[in-house]
């Protein structure tokens, strides 16, 4: 009897912190014809610039234009780039003469073609409908430059087959959602239950949430995500693996530990209609190093809603 009472007591202790917390779901009130005007910028410290050759957009102004619904009730929204400013290119890209192609893609191509988004009725990003078209535009810009580099550096003229394969490889590596992080970020928390106050979830990563609904109807959401720790997946042993652990067999090597941490912090503000008015996504990789200089790699995206035109 005492054991049963103790178990019940422990269960009550585990449940009590959730009492008083209410859950709710963020559902944006998009209206057909709305134009949401945002200003976004890419954040990066010098270590990230040095480590990753890139020439992405430093800042940009874009519109989200609500077009209407499809036959399934999904929302159609166009992400339309209006202005874009390029950041200082990495020295690696300068030496490879890739800057012109990248700059022309951002300053010309992406300004001409809206990025077509489909959202679920709850506001979550379902798909980017013309993702392949945009990737193909990027490849069309880059392949002629890559071919010229091959001719000059290797004194070799690629065959049509090699050019086609190279183009497909460029398209496969191009990801518009990584370049413009605000595209998935703006819709990330729609349509899923959120708990007021502090809470935590553990799946592939560990996420700590702080959610506050203010008196004026706005909602603030902050997250702290540990990108290196989540639920561990138990894998079945490979056939014959049991023999390796027997005496005289091969000894297991000491596990290799990465002396680093990887975290991501998110900061959201939603208006009373559930529209994101502010978004900041910031990732940090901290490395244990004997170097006295700061070796942390940091980067992310910040976006602010300027106005809603109706």
Buried (B, 14 or more C-beta within 10 A) or exposed (E): EEEEEEEEEEEEEEEEEEEEEEEEEBEBEBEEEBBBBBBBBBBBBEBBBEBEBBBBBBBBBBBBBBBEBEEEEBBBBBBBBEEBEBBEBBEEBEEBEBBEBBBBBBBEBBBEBBBBBBBBEBBBBBEBEBBEEBBBBBBBBBBEBBBEEBEEEEEEEBEEEEBEEBBEEBBEEBEBBEBBBBBBBBBBBBBEEBBBEEBEEEEEBBBBBEBEBEEEEBBBBBBBBBBEBBEEEEEEEEEEEEEEEEEEEEEEEEEEEEEBBBBBBBBBBBBEBBBBBBBBBBBBBBBEEEEEEEBBBBBBBBBBBEEBEE
